[in-house]
Amino acid sequence: SDVTLEHFADEDIIEALQKQFIVARLNIFAVHCANLPPQFFAGLDGGERLLTPLYWNRLIKRAGGQVIDRFGYGFSNTRMAQWNWRIPIIAETMMYRKLARLAVVIGFVVRKRAE
């Protein structure tokens, strides 16, 4: 899913992930996160819960999942872009995985944890 899960309560997110683990080996989703600067809040529909990447990791773990990979995008809308316009370009093109935790939108590749 793309920027959808952050609209739901924790228990609903956990249930959705658990159901997705039943039907697919991998689940890829992206969410708006807490790195979104306030000046961009007006562009949201108001139902987003802007959670930290660490919080998302905990939800995935509670659902019985394991993060395989992370990626990020929307660096041009972060506080980094206010420091130097080159930083978001470098982040988007070369370091989108390593800097994912700093992105406005973070994508997760997850699978069910081995039991």
N, C-alpha and C positions, 0 to 999 in steps of 0.2 A: 504494500500500500504506500501511497505517497502523501505525506502530511495529513493523515487521517486519525491514527491511533491516539494522538495527543488530545483529542476531543472527548475521550472517554475516561471514566473513573478507573482507578487502579484495578479493582476486581474484574471489571469488564475487559480491560486490556489483557490481564492474565488469562482470562477465559478465552479470549480471541486467539491469543498466541498458542494456548494449549490445543485448541481445535485445529489451528494451522499446522501444528506439529504432527497431527494425526494424518493429514492428507498430503503433506509435502515434506521431503527430506530437508529442504532449505527454505527459509522464509527471508525475504528481503523487504525491508520497509524503511521509510524515512519519516522523520518527525521534526517539527519546529522545536527548538529548545531554548533554554534560558539565556543563550548568547545573543538573542535578538535585542538590539538597542530599542529603547522606548520610542524613538521617533518613527519606527516602523509599525508600532502597534495599531495605528489607524488602518493599515492595510489588511489586518487580520479580521476574521469574522466575529471574534469575541469568544468563541468556545474553546480556544486553544489553552492547554495547560502547558506553560513553558517550563518544562522540567529540565534538570541538569542531565548531562550524559551519564553520570554516576547513578542517578535515580533510575534511568532507563535500564542500565545494567542490572540493577537490583530487581526491577520488574521482570526482566527476561529470566533472571535466575529463579525468582519465585514461581514463574510459569513452567519451570523445568527445562529451560533453554540454556544455551551456551552461545556466546558471541564468537563467531568465526572471523569476522572482519568488520571494519567500520570505515565509512567514508563520509566526507562532508562537502557541502557546497553552500553558496551564498556568502562567501567570505567578504565580498564587496560591501555587504550590509552589516558588517561587524565593526566593533570598535577598532580593530586592527587597521581598517581602511582609513580611519581618521588620522592615523599616524603617518602613513605613507601609501600612496596609491599603488605602489609596486607590490606591496605585501599580498593583497588579495589575488593578484595575477599569478604570483608564484605559488600561493597556496592552492588556487584552483587547478593549476596545470601540472604541478609537480609533487605537491605534498598533501594532496587531499586526504590521504589515509593517515599520515602521521599527525596532521593538524586537525583531524576530524572533531576532536573535543572542543575546538574553538569556533566551529562553524555555526551558522544560523540554522541550517538544516543538517541533521546527522542521519546517515543511513546505517542500518545494521543488517548484517547477514548473520542469521542465527539458525541453529538446529537444536533438536531435542538432545539433552544431555544423555550420555550413555548411562544406563543403570547398572 
